[in-house]
């Protein structure tokens, strides 16, 4: 799911079909195999929000969030998102319609089993789907279960962990024709957003220029519920110095505090107290203090050799980069190559740059196990929201990593990347060796796949059972 509205409408249309053995009271309205039976539309509706500014010293009073910034809080479903659907009659869940998972394929929703029309039944749904809700019989029961889980979920440092806490629920309406079921989801948790000061950049003065920031260093976060001790939390980095954290609704008297480092090495502490958090609302805390960069972005184009960080920050390649939080180095900013040759070329949001990981995902893996190695690497080295996440680069991308382009055999790219790796702590990187061979994701045929030899930049293909190195890439 993409972030983060507090209210929207989802329309699920379930086309009527007939099945043998069903009575008129159990008229089927969908089948799991009919991809056209579920049509989804979504719209953003009005939502309530409050915005506060936290300073070192006296906290500021809350002020209303302007509607102009609401586009950053819209929620849209993305491919493979799942909702759970229930039908209840006379206080009991109807057999066969108990936590039925519906999966979004990018254009429509498909259920694992049919959903039927039952007279006088009530339908409800929730997101994100989990099998733990199988025994629930009401929206309130689901909210209660999520409140307990979210209160304990202090680590929301990855986008998957963050969205797993973002409960939305709805009751459904059967259309007058009896062939559709309409859901309007609302957020049941609350959102805290913390904006820490960082050097801001934009790639040009164009209105659609890409904006990014330098990494935020030494950031710590604490949450103190009313009357309780402080808990260290790990919010989700959203880029540009922004961090988000989901909390149970109805919490009052909350204090958010923490610290971060500025360029001269000083540690700045911040605190905001007496926060009240209601369902479907977010609280934005803008942390400001003297001696930190201006919020006005500096115009600077992205460049090969820039350092990429786990919070979405980017440090210029010609600077002295902090090793803390660095997860990769930019190896391509050629928009033509990215939109024509990259693995993520069909994903319109990832057109700004390509990044190679600092370390190998595996030093010895068969091609069949290479994707698993990349996935396991992602479990250890988290990627920020706004990036594609780690993937196995295709042949063109791997040649670009080694050669600095994909049109000629070269090792210039490898040499430049190794120079950048040497600016970081040695324990955090695997430099590209002259004898290294890396798998690409590109297949030659059912038994063979392509690789690149980093000794001279040449490529070839070999048996998928052969074991060699794997290096991850991401797009942003």
RATAWO-V401258 format. One record per residue. N is the residue number from 1. RES is the residue in one small letter. SS is DSSP state (helix for helix, strand for strand, loop for the rest). PHI is phi as a letter, one per 20 degrees, with the letter a starting at -180 (none if undefined). NEAR is the number of other C-alpha atoms within 10 Angstrom. Layout:
BEGIN
N	RES	SS	PHI	NEAR
N	RES	SS	PHI	NEAR
END
This chain:
BEGIN
1	x	loop	none	18
2	x	strand	e	15
3	x	loop	e	18
4	x	loop	b	19
5	x	loop	e	23
6	x	loop	d	28
7	x	strand	a	23
8	x	strand	b	21
9	x	strand	d	18
10	x	strand	d	22
11	x	strand	d	20
12	x	strand	d	21
13	x	loop	d	23
14	x	loop	d	29
15	x	loop	f	18
16	x	loop	f	19
17	x	loop	c	15
18	x	loop	d	13
19	x	loop	c	12
20	x	loop	f	5
21	x	loop	n	7
22	x	loop	e	11
23	x	loop	e	10
24	x	helix	f	10
25	x	helix	f	10
26	x	helix	d	15
27	x	strand	f	19
28	x	strand	f	22
29	x	loop	c	22
30	x	loop	a	26
31	x	loop	c	23
32	x	loop	f	15
33	x	loop	e	12
34	x	loop	e	15
35	x	loop	f	15
36	x	loop	e	15
37	x	loop	f	23
38	x	loop	d	23
39	x	loop	d	18
40	x	strand	d	18
41	x	strand	c	14
42	x	strand	c	16
43	x	strand	c	13
44	x	strand	e	17
45	x	loop	d	13
46	x	loop	f	11
47	x	loop	b	18
48	x	loop	e	14
49	x	loop	b	20
50	x	strand	c	16
51	x	strand	c	18
52	x	strand	c	21
53	x	strand	d	18
54	x	strand	d	25
55	x	strand	c	19
56	x	loop	f	15
57	x	loop	o	11
58	x	loop	f	11
59	x	loop	f	17
60	x	loop	e	14
61	x	loop	f	10
62	x	loop	f	15
63	x	strand	c	12
64	x	strand	f	11
65	x	loop	f	16
66	x	loop	f	10
67	x	helix	f	11
68	x	helix	f	7
69	x	helix	e	8
70	x	helix	f	16
71	x	helix	f	12
72	x	helix	f	10
73	x	helix	c	16
74	x	loop	f	17
75	x	loop	d	19
76	x	strand	c	18
77	x	loop	f	17
78	x	loop	c	14
79	x	loop	g	13
80	x	loop	n	13
81	x	loop	f	19
82	x	strand	c	23
83	x	strand	d	21
84	x	strand	d	23
85	x	strand	d	22
86	x	strand	c	27
87	x	strand	c	27
88	x	strand	c	19
89	x	strand	c	14
90	x	loop	l	9
91	x	loop	n	11
92	x	strand	c	13
93	x	strand	f	21
94	x	loop	f	16
95	x	loop	g	9
96	x	loop	n	13
97	x	loop	c	18
98	x	loop	c	20
99	x	loop	l	24
100	x	strand	f	22
101	x	strand	f	25
102	x	strand	d	22
103	x	strand	d	19
104	x	strand	e	20
105	x	loop	e	15
106	x	loop	o	12
107	x	loop	c	14
108	x	loop	b	18
109	x	strand	d	27
110	x	strand	c	24
111	x	strand	e	24
112	x	loop	f	12
113	x	loop	b	15
114	x	loop	f	18
115	x	loop	d	24
116	x	strand	d	22
117	x	strand	e	23
118	x	loop	d	20
119	x	loop	g	11
120	x	loop	m	9
121	x	loop	e	16
122	x	strand	d	20
123	x	strand	d	23
124	x	strand	b	23
125	x	strand	b	26
126	x	strand	b	27
127	x	strand	c	23
128	x	loop	e	18
129	x	loop	f	20
130	x	loop	b	14
131	x	helix	f	10
132	x	helix	f	10
133	x	helix	e	16
134	x	loop	g	14
135	x	loop	e	12
136	x	loop	e	16
137	x	loop	c	20
138	x	loop	b	19
139	x	helix	f	17
140	x	helix	g	11
141	x	helix	f	13
142	x	helix	f	20
143	x	helix	f	19
144	x	helix	f	11
145	x	helix	f	14
146	x	helix	f	20
147	x	helix	g	20
148	x	helix	f	11
149	x	helix	f	15
150	x	helix	f	21
151	x	helix	f	13
152	x	helix	e	11
153	x	loop	e	18
154	x	loop	f	20
155	x	strand	d	15
156	x	loop	d	22
157	x	loop	f	23
158	x	loop	d	22
159	x	helix	f	22
160	x	helix	f	12
161	x	helix	f	15
162	x	helix	f	22
163	x	helix	f	19
164	x	loop	f	20
165	x	loop	e	24
166	x	loop	e	24
167	x	loop	f	24
168	x	strand	c	24
169	x	strand	c	22
170	x	strand	a	21
171	x	strand	d	19
172	x	strand	d	22
173	x	strand	c	16
174	x	strand	e	18
175	x	loop	f	12
176	x	loop	g	8
177	x	loop	e	7
178	x	loop	m	17
179	x	loop	d	19
180	x	loop	c	23
181	x	strand	c	23
182	x	strand	d	21
183	x	strand	c	24
184	x	loop	c	21
185	x	loop	e	23
186	x	strand	c	22
187	x	strand	f	24
188	x	loop	d	26
189	x	strand	d	26
190	x	strand	d	25
191	x	strand	c	26
192	x	strand	d	19
193	x	strand	d	21
194	x	strand	d	24
195	x	strand	d	20
196	x	loop	e	21
197	x	loop	f	24
198	x	loop	b	24
199	x	loop	f	22
200	x	strand	e	22
201	x	strand	c	22
202	x	strand	b	20
203	x	loop	f	17
204	x	loop	a	16
205	x	loop	e	12
206	x	loop	f	8
207	x	loop	f	7
208	x	loop	d	9
209	x	loop	f	13
210	x	loop	f	16
211	x	strand	d	18
212	x	strand	b	23
213	x	strand	b	23
214	x	loop	f	23
215	x	loop	f	28
216	x	loop	e	27
217	x	strand	d	20
218	x	strand	m	15
219	x	strand	f	16
220	x	strand	c	15
221	x	strand	c	19
222	x	strand	c	19
223	x	strand	c	22
224	x	strand	c	18
225	x	loop	f	18
226	x	loop	g	15
227	x	loop	m	8
228	x	loop	d	9
229	x	loop	e	10
230	x	loop	f	16
231	x	strand	d	13
232	x	strand	f	15
233	x	loop	c	19
234	x	strand	c	21
235	x	loop	f	25
236	x	strand	e	25
237	x	strand	f	28
238	x	strand	d	23
239	x	strand	n	24
240	x	loop	l	23
241	x	loop	m	23
242	x	strand	d	22
243	x	strand	c	22
244	x	strand	c	22
245	x	strand	b	24
246	x	strand	e	24
247	x	strand	c	25
248	x	strand	f	24
249	x	loop	f	21
250	x	loop	n	13
251	x	strand	e	16
252	x	strand	c	14
253	x	strand	m	13
254	x	strand	e	19
255	x	strand	d	17
256	x	strand	d	22
257	x	strand	b	19
258	x	strand	r	17
259	x	strand	b	17
260	x	strand	b	18
261	x	strand	d	17
262	x	loop	d	16
263	x	loop	g	13
264	x	loop	e	8
265	x	loop	n	10
266	x	loop	f	10
267	x	strand	d	13
268	x	strand	d	19
269	x	strand	d	17
270	x	strand	c	20
271	x	strand	b	20
272	x	strand	c	23
273	x	strand	d	19
274	x	strand	l	14
275	x	strand	e	18
276	x	strand	d	16
277	x	strand	c	22
278	x	loop	d	20
279	x	loop	f	19
280	x	loop	m	20
281	x	loop	c	23
282	x	strand	c	27
283	x	strand	d	23
284	x	strand	d	23
285	x	strand	d	25
286	x	strand	e	17
287	x	strand	e	20
288	x	strand	c	20
289	x	loop	a	15
290	x	loop	f	9
291	x	loop	n	10
292	x	loop	d	16
293	x	loop	f	15
294	x	loop	f	13
295	x	loop	f	13
296	x	loop	f	10
297	x	loop	f	18
298	x	strand	e	17
299	x	strand	f	14
300	x	loop	b	16
301	x	loop	f	14
302	x	loop	f	24
303	x	loop	b	16
304	x	loop	g	20
305	x	loop	n	24
306	x	loop	f	23
307	x	strand	e	30
308	x	strand	d	29
309	x	strand	c	24
310	x	loop	f	24
311	x	loop	e	29
312	x	loop	n	26
313	x	loop	f	24
314	x	strand	c	27
315	x	strand	d	22
316	x	loop	g	17
317	x	loop	f	18
318	x	loop	e	11
319	x	loop	e	10
320	x	loop	e	11
321	x	loop	e	20
322	x	loop	f	15
323	x	loop	f	16
324	x	loop	g	15
325	x	loop	n	19
326	x	strand	f	24
327	x	strand	c	22
328	x	strand	a	27
329	x	strand	c	25
330	x	strand	f	26
331	x	strand	d	26
332	x	strand	b	25
333	x	loop	c	18
334	x	loop	f	16
335	x	helix	f	16
336	x	helix	f	11
337	x	helix	f	18
338	x	helix	f	21
339	x	helix	f	17
340	x	helix	d	11
341	x	helix	c	16
342	x	loop	f	23
343	x	loop	g	22
344	x	loop	e	20
345	x	loop	f	17
346	x	loop	e	13
347	x	loop	e	13
348	x	loop	f	10
349	x	loop	f	13
350	x	loop	d	20
351	x	loop	d	21
352	x	loop	e	17
353	x	loop	a	21
354	x	strand	d	28
355	x	strand	c	25
356	x	strand	d	26
357	x	strand	f	21
358	x	strand	f	25
359	x	strand	c	21
360	x	strand	f	20
361	x	strand	f	25
362	x	strand	b	21
363	x	strand	e	15
364	x	strand	a	17
365	x	strand	b	21
366	x	loop	f	18
367	x	helix	f	29
368	x	helix	f	14
369	x	helix	e	15
370	x	helix	f	26
371	x	helix	f	19
372	x	helix	f	16
373	x	helix	f	25
374	x	helix	f	21
375	x	helix	f	17
376	x	helix	f	14
377	x	helix	f	20
378	x	helix	f	16
379	x	helix	f	12
380	x	helix	e	9
381	x	loop	d	19
382	x	loop	f	18
383	x	loop	d	24
384	x	loop	e	21
385	x	loop	g	21
386	x	loop	n	17
387	x	loop	d	18
388	x	loop	f	18
389	x	loop	n	19
390	x	loop	f	25
391	x	strand	b	23
392	x	strand	e	24
393	x	loop	f	26
394	x	loop	f	20
395	x	helix	f	25
396	x	helix	f	20
397	x	helix	f	26
398	x	helix	f	30
399	x	helix	f	28
400	x	helix	f	25
401	x	helix	g	30
402	x	helix	f	27
403	x	helix	d	23
404	x	loop	n	24
405	x	loop	a	21
406	x	loop	d	18
407	x	loop	d	10
408	x	loop	b	12
409	x	loop	f	16
410	x	loop	a	21
411	x	loop	c	22
412	x	helix	f	17
413	x	helix	f	21
414	x	helix	g	25
415	x	helix	f	19
416	x	helix	f	17
417	x	helix	f	24
418	x	helix	f	19
419	x	helix	f	13
420	x	helix	f	22
421	x	helix	g	23
422	x	loop	f	12
423	x	loop	e	14
424	x	loop	d	18
425	x	loop	g	12
426	x	helix	f	11
427	x	helix	f	7
428	x	helix	e	14
429	x	loop	c	18
430	x	loop	d	15
431	x	loop	f	19
432	x	loop	f	21
433	x	loop	e	13
434	x	loop	f	14
435	x	loop	e	9
436	x	loop	f	16
437	x	strand	c	22
438	x	strand	c	26
439	x	strand	f	31
440	x	strand	d	26
441	x	strand	e	23
442	x	strand	e	18
443	x	strand	e	18
444	x	loop	e	14
445	x	loop	a	12
446	x	loop	f	8
447	x	loop	d	12
448	x	strand	c	17
449	x	strand	b	22
450	x	strand	e	22
451	x	strand	c	26
452	x	strand	c	22
453	x	strand	e	20
454	x	loop	e	23
455	x	loop	f	16
456	x	loop	c	17
457	x	loop	n	24
458	x	strand	f	17
459	x	strand	c	19
460	x	strand	a	13
461	x	strand	c	17
462	x	strand	b	16
463	x	strand	f	15
464	x	loop	f	22
465	x	loop	e	14
466	x	loop	f	14
467	x	loop	d	19
468	x	strand	b	18
469	x	strand	e	20
470	x	strand	c	28
471	x	strand	c	26
472	x	strand	e	27
473	x	strand	c	25
474	x	strand	b	23
475	x	strand	c	25
476	x	loop	b	21
END
